[in-house]
């Protein structure tokens, strides 16, 4: 299992991406969290209100999840960080596995 992290500039975009990932069985669950991001973009320090997505999926789907997020995302360079899950509740991990099978 992995958790893919990305962020969106609007709640609507975050919900649209999350619904597509779950609907297409690329993710078992996507959490959407509000965040304030401070970052450097093209040499300027910026601040923005964003919505962070935690995408729960199988490692085997990482490339497909990344491609789908990039295809739907409005940012020129969307955040895509893939974090391996070292462990967890066996029942939860089995649920993620089951929900991401086509």
N, CA and C of each residue as an Amber inpcrd file, in Angstrom:
protein
   306
   0.8440000  -1.1820000   0.0000000   0.0000000   0.0000000   0.0000000
   0.8790000   1.2310000   0.0000000   0.3830000   2.2830000  -0.6540000
   1.0320000   3.5840000  -0.6200000  -0.0190000   4.6440000  -0.3480000
   0.4570000   5.8100000   0.0530000  -0.3790000   6.9930000   0.1440000
   0.2110000   7.9940000  -0.8410000  -0.6010000   8.4170000  -1.7870000
  -0.1900000   9.4390000  -2.7460000  -0.6960000  10.7710000  -2.2130000
   0.1980000  11.7460000  -2.1640000  -0.1640000  13.0720000  -1.6610000
  -0.1330000  14.0580000  -2.8300000  -1.1970000  14.8140000  -2.9480000
  -1.2500000  15.9040000  -3.9160000  -2.0610000  17.0260000  -3.2920000
  -2.0460000  18.1950000  -3.9140000  -2.8280000  19.3120000  -3.3920000
  -3.4860000  20.0480000  -4.5430000  -4.6240000  20.6770000  -4.2310000
  -5.3970000  21.4100000  -5.2280000  -5.7000000  22.8080000  -4.7010000
  -5.9260000  23.7180000  -5.6270000  -6.2210000  25.0900000  -5.2580000
  -7.6690000  25.3450000  -4.8860000  -8.5460000  24.3840000  -5.1650000
  -9.9560000  24.5690000  -4.8020000 -10.5400000  23.2600000  -4.2740000
 -11.5370000  23.4020000  -3.4420000 -12.2370000  22.2330000  -2.8960000
 -12.9230000  21.4610000  -4.0260000 -13.4770000  22.1770000  -4.9730000
 -14.1760000  21.5370000  -6.0860000 -13.2290000  20.6460000  -6.8870000
 -12.0410000  21.1550000  -7.1950000 -11.0800000  20.3500000  -7.9500000
 -10.6410000  19.1340000  -7.1410000 -10.4090000  19.3200000  -5.8510000
 -10.0100000  18.2050000  -4.9860000 -11.0920000  17.1280000  -4.9700000
 -12.3500000  17.5280000  -4.8450000 -13.4420000  16.5600000  -4.8210000
 -13.5980000  15.8540000  -6.1690000 -13.4020000  16.5790000  -7.2610000
 -13.5210000  15.9840000  -8.5980000 -12.4490000  14.9220000  -8.8090000
 -11.2150000  15.2310000  -8.4170000 -10.1150000  14.2700000  -8.5590000
 -10.3490000  13.0700000  -7.6440000 -10.7290000  13.3260000  -6.3940000
 -10.9690000  12.2430000  -5.4350000 -12.0720000  11.3130000  -5.9330000
 -13.1710000  11.8810000  -6.4150000 -14.2890000  11.0650000  -6.8960000
 -13.8730000  10.2110000  -8.0880000 -13.0740000  10.7650000  -8.9780000
 -12.6090000  10.0040000 -10.1400000 -11.7120000   8.8490000  -9.7130000
 -10.7920000   9.1000000  -8.8030000  -9.8640000   8.0520000  -8.3620000
 -10.5990000   6.9080000  -7.6730000 -11.5540000   7.2390000  -6.8100000
 -12.3140000   6.1930000  -6.1240000 -13.2780000   5.5190000  -7.1040000
 -13.9340000   6.2980000  -7.9260000 -14.8780000   5.7440000  -8.8860000
 -14.2340000   4.7970000  -9.8870000 -12.9910000   5.0780000 -10.2540000
 -12.2580000   4.2340000 -11.2040000 -11.4630000   3.1280000 -10.5160000
 -11.6560000   2.9870000  -9.2110000 -10.9850000   1.9640000  -8.3910000
  -9.4620000   2.1220000  -8.3950000  -8.9960000   3.3440000  -8.6230000
  -7.5630000   3.6230000  -8.5100000  -7.1920000   3.9290000  -7.0650000
  -8.1850000   4.1980000  -6.2360000  -7.9830000   4.4560000  -4.8090000
  -9.1490000   3.8730000  -4.0340000  -8.8670000   3.4120000  -2.8210000
  -9.9300000   2.9310000  -1.9390000 -10.5750000   4.0990000  -1.2060000
  -9.7740000   5.1190000  -0.9260000 -10.2250000   6.2560000  -0.1350000
  -9.3380000   7.4460000  -0.4570000  -9.9250000   8.6270000  -0.4660000
  -9.1560000   9.8710000  -0.6070000  -9.6450000  10.8260000   0.4620000
  -8.7450000  11.2510000   1.3140000  -9.0800000  12.2560000   2.3230000
  -8.7000000  13.6280000   1.7760000  -9.5400000  14.6200000   2.0320000
  -9.2930000  15.9940000   1.5980000  -9.1680000  16.8550000   2.8480000
  -8.0090000  17.5100000   2.9810000  -7.7060000  18.2970000   4.1730000
  -7.3620000  19.7360000   3.7870000  -7.8620000  20.7270000   4.5160000
  -7.4760000  22.1040000   4.2240000  -6.0400000  22.3530000   4.6670000
  -5.3420000  23.2290000   3.9380000  -3.9480000  23.5340000   4.2780000
  -3.5800000  24.9230000   3.7860000  -2.6370000  25.5330000   4.4680000
  -1.9990000  26.7470000   3.9910000  -0.6110000  26.3490000   3.5270000
  -0.3030000  26.6270000   2.2720000   1.0080000  26.2730000   1.7160000
   1.8240000  27.5290000   1.4790000   3.0750000  27.4670000   1.8910000
   4.0420000  28.5290000   1.6060000   5.1480000  27.8750000   0.8030000
   5.4240000  28.4050000  -0.3780000   6.3410000  27.7450000  -1.3060000
   7.0110000  28.7850000  -2.2070000   8.0790000  28.3590000  -2.8390000
   8.7550000  29.2130000  -3.8050000   8.3570000  28.7430000  -5.2010000
   7.8620000  29.6570000  -6.0250000   7.4740000  29.3350000  -7.3940000
   8.0190000  30.4100000  -8.3200000   8.8770000  29.9720000  -9.2460000
   9.5090000  30.8760000 -10.2170000  10.2100000  32.0360000  -9.5210000
  10.9210000  31.7040000  -8.4270000  11.7450000  32.6790000  -7.7250000
  11.0330000  33.5630000  -6.7290000   9.7260000  33.3650000  -6.5540000
   8.9520000  34.2060000  -5.6480000   8.3260000  33.3310000  -4.5610000
   8.4140000  33.7790000  -3.3080000   7.7600000  33.0620000  -2.2200000
   6.2750000  33.4070000  -2.2500000   5.4640000  32.3660000  -2.2960000
   4.0170000  32.5140000  -2.4110000   3.3310000  31.8570000  -1.2210000
   2.0870000  32.2150000  -1.0000000   1.2540000  31.5720000   0.0120000
  -0.1210000  31.3470000  -0.5950000  -0.6710000  30.1490000  -0.3550000
  -1.9820000  29.8280000  -0.9180000  -2.7470000  28.8930000   0.0060000
  -4.0590000  29.0430000  -0.0180000  -4.9350000  28.0850000   0.6580000
  -5.1610000  26.9440000  -0.3220000  -4.8960000  25.7250000   0.1250000
  -5.0170000  24.5600000  -0.7400000  -5.8090000  23.4680000  -0.0320000
  -6.0390000  22.4050000  -0.7710000  -6.7130000  21.2200000  -0.2520000
  -5.8050000  20.0390000  -0.5590000  -5.3250000  19.3790000   0.4940000
  -4.3910000  18.2700000   0.3560000  -5.1750000  16.9730000   0.2610000
  -4.8180000  16.1490000  -0.7110000  -5.4440000  14.8500000  -0.8950000
  -4.4870000  13.7670000  -0.4430000  -4.9650000  12.8690000   0.4110000
  -4.2430000  11.6540000   0.7940000  -4.9650000  10.5010000   0.1080000
  -4.3170000   9.9500000  -0.8880000  -4.9100000   8.9090000  -1.7290000
  -4.3960000   7.5570000  -1.2580000  -5.2730000   6.6840000  -0.7800000
  -4.8860000   5.3550000  -0.3030000  -5.0690000   4.3620000  -1.4370000
  -3.9640000   3.7030000  -1.8280000  -4.0120000   2.8010000  -2.9650000
  -2.9120000   1.7550000  -2.8710000  -2.8730000   0.8880000  -3.8670000
  -1.8150000  -0.1250000  -3.9560000  -0.6180000   0.4450000  -4.7080000
   0.5800000   0.0210000  -4.3370000   1.8040000   0.4830000  -4.9940000
   1.7740000   0.1840000  -6.4910000   1.1490000  -0.9130000  -6.8680000
   1.0790000  -1.2900000  -8.2860000   0.2990000  -0.2670000  -9.1130000
  -0.5090000   0.5650000  -8.4780000  -1.3170000   1.5590000  -9.1850000
  -0.6930000   2.9440000  -9.1870000   0.4900000   3.0930000  -8.6210000
   1.1140000   4.4100000  -8.4690000   1.2100000   5.1730000  -9.7870000
   1.6830000   4.5480000 -10.8380000   1.8360000   5.2380000 -12.1220000
   0.4830000   5.6610000 -12.6860000  -0.5100000   4.7950000 -12.5730000
  -1.8440000   5.1260000 -13.0890000  -2.4910000   6.2560000 -12.2850000
  -2.3080000   6.2290000 -10.9620000  -2.8440000   7.3140000 -10.1250000
  -2.1680000   8.6270000 -10.5070000  -0.8440000   8.6030000 -10.6280000
  -0.1180000   9.8150000 -11.0000000  -0.5630000  10.3640000 -12.3430000
  -0.7400000   9.4980000 -13.3210000  -1.1730000   9.9330000 -14.6490000
  -2.5750000  10.5330000 -14.6020000  -3.4540000   9.9170000 -13.8230000
  -4.8350000  10.4110000 -13.7300000  -4.8800000  11.7710000 -13.0420000
  -4.1060000  11.9200000 -11.9630000  -4.0550000  13.2050000 -11.2650000
  -3.5250000  14.2820000 -12.2100000  -2.4260000  14.0000000 -12.9110000
  -1.8610000  14.9880000 -13.8320000  -2.8540000  15.3660000 -14.9260000
  -3.6100000  14.3920000 -15.4200000  -4.5750000  14.6550000 -16.4900000
  -5.7240000  15.5540000 -16.0310000  -6.0820000  15.4740000 -14.7590000
  -7.2350000  16.2210000 -14.2460000  -6.8580000  17.5210000 -13.5470000
  -5.5860000  17.7160000 -13.2620000  -5.1340000  18.8010000 -12.3950000
  -4.9710000  20.1120000 -13.1420000  -5.2780000  21.2140000 -12.4820000
  -5.1350000  22.5390000 -13.0930000  -3.7290000  23.1280000 -12.9290000
  -2.9410000  22.6020000 -11.9900000  -1.5940000  23.1510000 -11.7840000
  -0.6580000  22.7280000 -12.9130000   0.2690000  23.6160000 -13.2700000
   1.3010000  23.2820000 -14.2630000   2.2050000  22.1690000 -13.7380000
   2.4240000  22.1590000 -12.4340000   3.2920000  21.1550000 -11.8000000
   2.6190000  20.6560000 -10.5260000   1.6920000  19.7100000 -10.6580000
   1.0000000  19.2270000  -9.4590000   1.9370000  18.4170000  -8.5590000
   1.7510000  18.5860000  -7.2750000   2.4770000  17.7780000  -6.2880000
   2.0450000  16.3260000  -6.4430000   3.0100000  15.4320000  -6.5150000
   2.7480000  13.9930000  -6.5060000   3.8520000  13.3370000  -5.6980000
   3.5300000  13.0080000  -4.4550000   4.4790000  12.3420000  -3.5610000
   3.8730000  10.9990000  -3.2010000   4.6560000   9.9490000  -3.3580000
   4.1620000   8.6000000  -3.0900000   4.9270000   8.0250000  -1.9050000
   4.1910000   7.7650000  -0.8410000   4.7820000   7.3220000   0.4170000
   4.4050000   5.8610000   0.6550000   5.4070000   4.9840000   0.7600000
   5.0880000   3.5830000   1.0460000   4.5570000   3.4280000   2.4730000
   3.6070000   2.5330000   2.6400000   3.0500000   2.2400000   3.9580000
   3.8020000   1.0280000   4.5010000   4.4690000   1.2060000   5.6300000
   5.2880000   0.1400000   6.2120000   4.4560000  -0.8810000   6.9800000
   3.2680000  -0.5060000   7.3750000   2.4190000  -1.4150000   8.1380000
   1.0880000  -0.7670000   8.3870000   0.2550000  -1.4630000   9.1250000
  -1.0620000  -0.9300000   9.4400000  -1.9960000  -2.0440000   9.8410000
  -3.2140000  -1.6840000  10.0770000  -4.2360000  -2.6550000  10.4370000
  -4.4090000  -3.6460000   9.2880000  -4.2340000  -4.9360000   9.5410000
  -4.3990000  -5.9170000   8.4650000  -5.7650000  -5.8310000   7.7900000
  -6.8040000  -5.5760000   8.5690000  -8.1440000  -5.4730000   7.9900000
  -8.2600000  -4.2620000   7.0640000  -7.6820000  -3.1370000   7.4810000
  -7.7240000  -1.9270000   6.6470000  -6.9280000  -2.1350000   5.3630000
  -5.7380000  -2.6910000   5.4860000  -4.9020000  -2.9330000   4.3070000
  -5.5910000  -3.8910000   3.3360000  -6.2820000  -4.9040000   3.8660000
  -7.0240000  -5.8370000   3.0170000  -8.1770000  -5.1110000   2.3190000
  -8.8090000  -4.1800000   3.0140000  -9.8890000  -3.4000000   2.4190000
  -9.3700000  -2.5440000   1.2520000  -8.2290000  -1.8960000   1.4470000
  -7.6280000  -1.0910000   0.3560000  -7.3400000  -1.9940000  -0.8340000
  -6.7740000  -3.1500000  -0.5680000  -6.4710000  -4.1240000  -1.6300000
  -7.7450000  -4.4970000  -2.3940000  -8.7940000  -4.8340000  -1.6660000
 -10.0410000  -5.2660000  -2.2860000 -10.7090000  -4.1630000  -3.0890000
 -10.6840000  -2.9490000  -2.5740000 -11.3790000  -1.8350000  -3.2270000
 -10.6380000  -1.2950000  -4.4470000  -9.3970000  -1.6930000  -4.6370000
  -8.6200000  -1.2110000  -5.7780000  -8.3870000  -2.3040000  -6.8100000
  -9.1820000  -3.3380000  -6.7280000  -9.1360000  -4.4050000  -7.7500000
 -10.1990000  -4.0910000  -8.7870000  -9.8540000  -4.2880000 -10.0540000
 -10.8430000  -3.9720000 -11.1040000 -11.7770000  -5.1390000 -11.3500000
